[in-house]
Amino acid sequence: MSTRRVTFQHTIEYEVVNTSNLFQPHNWALLSAGRIEDSRRFVVVDANVEKIYSSAIRDYFAYHHVEARIVAFPGGEENKTMDHYLSILRELDSFPIHRRDEPIIAIGGGVLTDVVGFVAGSYRRGLPYIKVPTTLMGYVDASIGIKTGVNFNRSKNRLGAFHSPQKVLLDKSFLKTLSRRHLLNGVCEIIKLAVIKDAGLFDLLETHGAQCVDSHFQDEAGGIILDRAIGGMLEELEPNLFEEDLARKVDFGHTFSYGLETRYETHLYHGEAVLLDILVSSLIARGRNLLSDEETERIFRLTDALGIELNVSVLDPSLLWASLTERTYHRNGLQRVPMPRGIGGCVFLNDIKANEIELAVKNLEDWIAIKYDHV
């Protein structure tokens, strides 16, 4: 037997850029990667974003004499499918672009950037691409990492790859057009980071969170919260981009939520499922004396103060247990469930029992009942 060892190192490097007025002709951010002269761009835009910004996007590329194929994509988790992935690929294959210097541009929410990222990662074994998140969820979470994928065989993100963008362009003015529900959907991911790793961010949410939601994060405090959340997310992602270490703080809220989203994807948003997971997990943590009663109350009071409506009727303990079992396979045989140790701290559990989940769900249902009895 003879063996040859092949070793190659590849540096992952991309920029996360704060910008404004992205479609103004004198803002070069969209064209700051790749060549411009006699060039083309393949642009995938969320259908709702396209309705608002279609003229501005087309005028932008026309001003710079860049030929653009603009494809509208219907957002939403139910459209994160192989069919839509293949549909985008067919559009791309009919509009040939240079393999290295004409990056694909993805403009939309987390579902769109995940799907387009997978297209970019798989077409011709990898094309450069730029992500422009237009939802709060995409802004603080989905767009700033390197994971891509689609749902498959009734499972979330079962097909995908790690493929880094060239740039992530953050323009918070897109948040102005979001509905309150979509804003709160993204806020749930900020709560996740605050509870599991950043007590200072939690304090900011307590003090300014409600007003930031009202202002669509256009005020000074909103900018501070967004920057802090993104910084915290990148702090966790950068040393572990390819998830070599499967014990990840950013998986807080993403254990039990997996099953909830899979069953209720048509009417339960990602952040809403994550928040239910956060609250169930916090009650498990309280049961293990990882959270004090006061700390647990603060988490629930923040949820209430932000005006987030909770649908606890979806919390079937057997579904949550099945979700934990599936995540254990995903995490290579250990539960590795991140749990808060105080607000801003984290510990990983590998021995959660079904009865703990049942008790936490009952306690959450009781809290909701008491809340509405006092309304």
matplotlib code that plots the C-alpha trace (Angstrom):
import matplotlib.pyplot as plt

x = [0.0, 1.3, -0.2, 0.1, -1.1, -2.5, -2.5, -3.9, -4.9, -7.5, -8.0, -11.6, -11.8, -14.9, -16.1, -19.2, -19.8, -22.2, -23.5, -26.5, -28.5, -27.3, -29.1, -27.9, -25.8, -22.8, -22.7, -20.2, -20.8, -22.7, -20.0, -17.0, -16.2, -15.5, -14.9, -17.2, -16.2, -18.2, -19.5, -22.6, -24.3, -26.8, -29.1, -31.7, -34.1, -36.8, -40.2, -41.4, -38.2, -38.4, -41.8, -40.4, -37.0, -37.2, -36.8, -33.9, -32.1, -32.4, -31.5, -28.4, -26.9, -28.0, -26.1, -22.9, -23.4, -23.5, -25.8, -28.0, -30.3, -32.7, -34.7, -37.4, -37.5, -40.6, -39.3, -40.5, -39.4, -41.8, -39.9, -36.5, -36.7, -34.8, -37.3, -36.5, -32.8, -33.0, -35.1, -32.5, -29.7, -31.6, -31.9, -28.2, -27.2, -29.0, -27.1, -23.4, -21.2, -17.5, -16.5, -14.3, -15.0, -18.8, -20.2, -23.8, -25.8, -28.4, -30.8, -33.4, -34.0, -32.3, -34.1, -33.0, -29.4, -29.2, -30.6, -28.6, -25.5, -26.0, -26.4, -23.2, -21.4, -22.4, -22.6, -19.3, -18.0, -18.1, -18.8, -18.3, -21.3, -22.5, -25.2, -27.5, -29.9, -33.2, -34.8, -33.7, -33.3, -30.9, -29.2, -28.1, -27.9, -28.4, -26.3, -23.2, -22.0, -21.0, -23.7, -25.9, -28.6, -32.1, -34.7, -35.0, -37.1, -39.1, -35.9, -34.5, -31.3, -30.6, -28.7, -26.2, -22.5, -20.2, -19.5, -18.3, -19.5, -17.1, -19.0, -22.1, -23.6, -25.7, -28.1, -30.5, -32.8, -34.3, -35.7, -38.1, -40.4, -40.7, -43.9, -43.8, -44.0, -40.9, -39.0, -39.8, -38.8, -35.3, -35.3, -35.6, -32.1, -30.8, -32.4, -30.6, -27.2, -28.0, -29.1, -26.3, -23.3, -23.8, -25.4, -24.7, -26.7, -29.5, -29.4, -29.7, -32.7, -34.4, -33.8, -34.2, -35.6, -39.2, -38.4, -36.0, -38.8, -41.0, -38.4, -37.5, -34.0, -33.4, -32.6, -29.2, -29.9, -31.1, -27.8, -25.9, -27.9, -27.5, -23.8, -23.3, -25.4, -23.5, -20.2, -21.2, -22.3, -19.1, -17.1, -18.6, -18.6, -15.1, -13.0, -15.4, -16.7, -16.9, -18.3, -15.4, -16.4, -20.0, -20.6, -21.7, -23.2, -25.1, -27.1, -28.9, -32.6, -31.9, -32.5, -36.2, -37.1, -35.9, -38.9, -41.3, -40.3, -40.3, -43.9, -45.3, -43.1, -46.1, -47.2, -44.3, -41.4, -37.9, -37.4, -40.7, -39.7, -36.3, -37.9, -40.1, -37.0, -35.2, -38.0, -38.3, -34.5, -34.5, -37.0, -34.9, -31.9, -33.8, -34.8, -31.1, -30.2, -28.3, -30.7, -32.1, -35.8, -35.0, -32.9, -35.6, -38.2, -36.1, -36.1, -39.9, -40.4, -38.2, -40.3, -43.5, -42.1, -41.2, -44.8, -43.9, -46.9, -46.3, -48.2, -47.5, -50.1, -47.4, -45.3, -45.8, -43.2, -42.9, -42.1, -39.5, -37.9, -37.8, -36.2, -33.5, -32.9, -32.4, -30.1, -28.1, -27.3, -26.5, -24.1, -22.3, -23.9, -24.0, -26.8, -24.4, -27.4, -26.2, -27.9, -27.7, -25.6, -26.9, -27.7, -24.7, -23.1, -23.2, -22.9, -23.5, -25.7, -25.6, -28.1, -31.5, -34.3, -37.8, -39.5, -37.5, -38.9, -42.4, -42.1, -40.7, -43.5, -46.1, -44.4, -44.4, -48.1, -48.8, -46.9, -48.9, -52.1, -51.2, -50.2, -53.5, -55.5, -54.0, -54.7]
y = [0.0, 3.5, 6.7, 10.2, 13.1, 16.3, 19.4, 22.8, 25.8, 28.3, 31.7, 32.8, 36.5, 38.7, 42.2, 43.1, 46.7, 49.3, 51.5, 53.7, 54.7, 51.5, 52.1, 55.7, 55.8, 57.4, 54.6, 52.1, 49.4, 47.0, 47.2, 47.3, 43.7, 42.4, 44.2, 47.0, 47.8, 45.8, 43.6, 41.7, 41.0, 38.2, 39.7, 37.8, 40.0, 39.2, 39.7, 42.1, 44.1, 44.1, 45.7, 48.7, 49.1, 47.6, 51.0, 52.1, 48.8, 48.9, 52.5, 51.8, 49.3, 51.2, 54.3, 52.3, 50.6, 47.1, 44.6, 43.0, 40.1, 40.7, 37.6, 37.9, 35.3, 34.6, 34.8, 32.7, 29.4, 27.4, 28.5, 27.4, 24.3, 22.4, 23.5, 27.2, 26.5, 24.8, 27.5, 30.1, 27.9, 27.7, 31.5, 31.8, 29.2, 31.2, 34.4, 33.5, 35.5, 35.4, 32.8, 35.0, 38.7, 39.1, 38.2, 37.2, 39.6, 38.4, 41.0, 39.8, 38.0, 35.0, 32.4, 34.2, 34.7, 31.0, 29.7, 32.1, 31.3, 27.6, 28.5, 30.5, 27.7, 24.9, 26.5, 25.8, 24.6, 28.1, 31.7, 34.8, 36.5, 39.5, 39.5, 42.4, 41.5, 43.4, 41.9, 42.2, 38.5, 38.5, 41.7, 40.3, 36.6, 34.8, 37.0, 37.4, 33.8, 31.4, 28.7, 28.2, 25.7, 24.6, 22.4, 18.9, 15.8, 17.7, 18.7, 22.2, 23.0, 19.4, 20.2, 23.0, 24.0, 26.5, 29.2, 32.6, 35.8, 38.5, 41.1, 41.6, 45.0, 46.3, 49.2, 49.5, 51.7, 48.5, 47.9, 50.9, 48.9, 45.8, 44.9, 44.8, 41.0, 40.7, 43.2, 41.2, 38.0, 39.4, 40.8, 37.3, 36.5, 39.6, 38.3, 35.0, 36.6, 38.8, 36.0, 33.5, 35.8, 39.6, 40.9, 44.5, 43.9, 42.5, 45.8, 47.8, 45.8, 46.3, 50.1, 50.8, 47.7, 48.8, 52.2, 50.7, 48.4, 51.5, 53.4, 50.3, 50.6, 53.9, 55.8, 56.0, 53.3, 51.0, 51.4, 50.7, 47.5, 46.3, 46.9, 45.2, 42.2, 41.8, 42.2, 39.5, 37.1, 37.6, 37.1, 33.6, 32.7, 33.8, 31.3, 28.4, 29.3, 25.6, 24.4, 22.1, 22.7, 21.6, 23.2, 26.7, 29.5, 30.7, 27.5, 28.7, 28.7, 26.3, 22.9, 22.6, 25.3, 22.9, 20.6, 23.6, 25.1, 21.8, 21.2, 24.7, 26.4, 28.0, 30.1, 30.1, 32.4, 31.4, 33.9, 33.1, 29.4, 30.5, 32.6, 29.7, 27.6, 30.3, 30.5, 26.7, 26.5, 29.3, 27.4, 24.2, 26.3, 27.7, 24.1, 23.3, 26.5, 28.0, 31.0, 32.7, 33.4, 37.1, 36.4, 34.2, 37.0, 39.5, 37.4, 37.0, 40.7, 41.7, 39.5, 41.1, 44.6, 44.1, 43.1, 39.7, 37.4, 33.8, 30.8, 28.2, 25.9, 24.5, 23.3, 19.6, 18.1, 14.9, 17.1, 19.0, 15.7, 14.5, 17.7, 17.3, 13.8, 14.9, 17.8, 15.2, 13.4, 16.7, 17.5, 14.2, 12.1, 14.6, 17.0, 20.0, 22.2, 25.8, 27.0, 30.3, 30.4, 33.7, 36.3, 36.6, 33.3, 29.9, 26.2, 23.2, 20.3, 16.7, 15.1, 16.9, 14.5, 14.4, 15.2, 18.4, 19.5, 18.5, 20.6, 23.6, 23.6, 23.4, 26.2, 28.3, 27.6, 28.6, 31.9, 32.8, 31.9, 34.2, 37.0, 37.0, 36.7, 40.0, 41.8]
z = [0.0, -0.9, 0.3, -1.0, 1.1, -0.5, 1.6, 0.5, 2.5, 1.3, 3.0, 3.6, 3.4, 2.9, 3.9, 5.8, 4.8, 6.3, 3.5, 2.7, -0.4, -2.1, -5.4, -5.8, -9.0, -7.1, -4.5, -6.0, -3.3, -5.6, -8.2, -5.8, -6.5, -10.0, -13.2, -14.5, -18.0, -20.6, -17.8, -16.8, -13.5, -12.6, -9.9, -7.9, -6.0, -3.5, -5.3, -2.7, -2.8, -6.6, -6.5, -4.5, -6.0, -9.5, -11.3, -9.0, -9.5, -13.3, -13.5, -11.3, -13.7, -16.8, -15.4, -15.0, -18.5, -16.9, -18.5, -15.8, -15.8, -12.9, -11.6, -9.0, -6.3, -4.1, -0.6, 2.3, 3.8, 1.7, -1.4, -0.1, -2.4, -5.0, -7.6, -7.0, -6.8, -10.2, -11.6, -10.7, -12.2, -15.5, -15.6, -14.8, -17.4, -20.1, -19.1, -19.1, -16.9, -16.3, -13.7, -11.6, -12.1, -12.6, -9.2, -8.7, -6.6, -4.1, -2.7, -0.2, 3.0, 4.5, 2.4, -0.8, 0.2, 1.3, -2.0, -4.2, -2.2, -2.9, -6.6, -6.6, -4.7, -7.0, -10.5, -12.3, -8.9, -7.5, -8.5, -6.5, -5.1, -3.1, -0.4, 0.2, 3.1, 3.1, 6.2, 9.8, 10.0, 7.0, 8.3, 11.7, 11.0, 7.7, 5.4, 7.4, 7.6, 4.8, 5.0, 2.0, 1.3, 0.5, 2.3, 1.1, 1.9, 4.6, 6.4, 6.8, 5.0, 4.3, 1.1, 1.1, 1.3, 2.9, 0.3, 1.4, -0.3, -1.6, 0.3, 2.5, 2.0, 4.9, 4.2, 7.1, 5.1, 3.7, 7.2, 6.8, 4.6, 6.8, 8.6, 12.4, 12.4, 10.1, 12.3, 15.4, 13.6, 13.3, 16.8, 18.1, 16.7, 18.5, 21.8, 21.2, 21.1, 24.1, 26.3, 25.4, 25.1, 25.6, 28.8, 27.6, 24.4, 26.6, 28.6, 25.4, 24.3, 27.7, 27.5, 23.8, 22.1, 21.9, 20.5, 18.0, 16.7, 16.4, 14.4, 12.3, 13.7, 12.0, 15.2, 16.9, 19.4, 16.6, 14.8, 18.0, 18.6, 15.0, 15.0, 18.4, 17.3, 14.0, 15.8, 18.3, 15.6, 13.6, 16.8, 17.1, 13.4, 12.3, 14.3, 13.3, 9.8, 8.8, 12.1, 12.9, 16.5, 16.8, 20.2, 19.0, 21.1, 18.1, 18.0, 21.1, 20.1, 17.2, 18.8, 19.4, 16.8, 14.1, 14.5, 14.9, 11.6, 9.8, 10.9, 10.7, 8.1, 6.3, 9.2, 11.8, 11.0, 11.8, 14.6, 16.2, 16.4, 17.7, 20.5, 21.6, 21.8, 23.8, 26.3, 26.7, 27.0, 29.6, 31.7, 31.4, 32.5, 35.5, 36.5, 36.6, 38.5, 35.6, 35.5, 38.6, 38.9, 38.3, 35.2, 33.8, 34.5, 32.7, 29.6, 29.7, 30.5, 27.5, 25.2, 26.6, 26.3, 22.7, 21.9, 20.5, 20.3, 21.2, 19.8, 22.4, 21.0, 18.6, 21.6, 21.5, 23.8, 21.7, 18.7, 20.6, 21.8, 18.2, 17.2, 19.9, 18.7, 15.1, 16.2, 18.1, 14.8, 13.2, 16.1, 15.6, 18.4, 21.3, 22.2, 22.5, 23.4, 24.3, 27.5, 29.3, 32.5, 33.7, 31.1, 28.8, 29.8, 28.1, 29.0, 26.8, 27.9, 26.7, 29.0, 28.6, 29.4, 27.9, 31.2, 31.4, 28.1, 29.2, 32.4, 30.6, 28.1, 30.9, 32.7, 29.6, 29.0, 32.6, 32.1, 29.0, 30.8, 33.7, 31.4, 29.6, 32.8, 33.8, 30.5]

ax = plt.figure().add_subplot(projection="3d")
ax.plot(x, y, z, "-o")
ax.set_aspect("equal")
plt.show()
